Amino acid sequence: MEIKLCGVGGQGMGLAGRLLGQAAMLAGLHACETTAYGVESRGGLSNADVIISPEPILFPEIRRPDIILLMAEKGLKSNLRGAHDQTLILFDPGTVHEAIDGPGRKIAC
């Protein structure tokens, strides 16, 4: 399972990614988590990518996300890269106002 968490600094994307990875490992699965964020302490782009698998993970980059969580519009287009028809796209309608184009099942939460 490939999970992409997207937001801005201060929303806890990095912490959420670490918690997902640790929970997966406690459940006996393999997990890989990477974070990327801007130089701003608050308000800059912040992403966490988590891969969870019953098999060892040989490549730590998400190519076809199964789940995308969007908590901010910043970097919206780039965060949708690799989405496919079965991708579950969860978004906060209070912070994501731009239309989410492309494949995937979109759910406001």
SULQUI-V688251 format. One record per residue. N is the residue number from 0. RES is the residue in three letters. SS is DSSP state (2 for helix, 1 for strand, 0 for the rest). OMEGA is omega in whole degrees, 0 to 359 (999 if undefined). D_FIRST is the distance of its C-alpha to the first C-alpha in Angstrom with 1 decimal. Layout:
# SULQUI-V688251
N;RES;SS;OMEGA;D_FIRST  N;RES;SS;OMEGA;D_FIRST
This chain:
# SULQUI-V688251
0;MET;0;179;0.0  1;GLU;1;185;3.8  2;ILE;1;180;6.5  3;LYS;1;178;10.1  4;LEU;1;188;13.0  5;CYS;1;178;16.3  6;GLY;1;177;19.9  7;VAL;1;181;23.1  8;GLY;0;180;24.5  9;GLY;0;180;25.4  10;GLN;0;176;22.6  11;GLY;0;180;20.6  12;MET;2;179;17.4  13;GLY;2;179;17.6  14;LEU;2;179;18.4  15;ALA;2;178;15.6  16;GLY;2;178;13.1  17;ARG;2;180;15.0  18;LEU;2;176;15.2  19;LEU;2;179;11.5  20;GLY;2;179;11.3  21;GLN;2;178;14.5  22;ALA;2;179;13.6  23;ALA;2;180;10.7  24;MET;2;177;13.4  25;LEU;2;177;16.0  26;ALA;0;178;14.1  27;GLY;0;179;14.4  28;LEU;0;174;10.9  29;HIS;1;180;10.5  30;ALA;1;176;9.5  31;CYS;1;181;10.7  32;GLU;1;175;12.0  33;THR;1;178;14.4  34;THR;1;175;16.8  35;ALA;1;180;19.3  36;TYR;1;180;22.2  37;GLY;0;183;25.7  38;VAL;0;179;29.0  39;GLU;0;178;29.9  40;SER;0;177;29.6  41;ARG;0;174;29.0  42;GLY;0;178;28.1  43;GLY;0;180;26.5  44;LEU;1;179;23.1  45;SER;1;181;20.4  46;ASN;1;171;16.7  47;ALA;1;178;13.9  48;ASP;1;182;10.7  49;VAL;1;174;8.1  50;ILE;1;180;5.7  51;ILE;1;185;5.1  52;SER;1;173;6.2  53;PRO;0;179;9.5  54;GLU;0;175;11.0  55;PRO;0;182;12.4  56;ILE;0;185;10.8  57;LEU;0;182;13.5  58;PHE;0;190;12.9  59;PRO;0;182;11.9  60;GLU;0;177;11.9  61;ILE;0;179;9.4  62;ARG;0;180;10.9  63;ARG;0;185;9.3  64;PRO;0;175;7.5  65;ASP;0;180;6.1  66;ILE;1;173;8.1  67;ILE;1;174;11.1  68;LEU;1;181;13.7  69;LEU;1;180;17.1  70;MET;0;179;19.9  71;ALA;0;178;22.4  72;GLU;0;184;23.7  73;LYS;0;180;24.1  74;GLY;0;185;22.1  75;LEU;2;184;20.9  76;LYS;2;181;21.2  77;SER;2;180;19.5  78;ASN;2;178;16.4  79;LEU;0;181;16.0  80;ARG;0;178;15.9  81;GLY;0;179;13.5  82;ALA;0;179;12.9  83;HIS;0;186;13.4  84;ASP;0;182;15.0  85;GLN;0;179;12.0  86;THR;0;176;10.6  87;LEU;1;182;11.5  88;ILE;1;178;13.8  89;LEU;1;181;15.4  90;PHE;1;178;18.6  91;ASP;0;182;21.7  92;PRO;0;177;24.7  93;GLY;0;181;27.0  94;THR;0;178;25.7  95;VAL;0;183;24.2  96;HIS;0;181;27.2  97;GLU;0;178;26.6  98;ALA;0;178;25.4  99;ILE;0;182;21.8  100;ASP;0;174;22.4  101;GLY;0;184;20.3  102;PRO;0;176;17.6  103;GLY;0;177;15.2  104;ARG;1;184;16.0  105;LYS;1;179;17.7  106;ILE;1;175;18.5  107;ALA;1;179;21.0  108;CYS;0;999;20.7
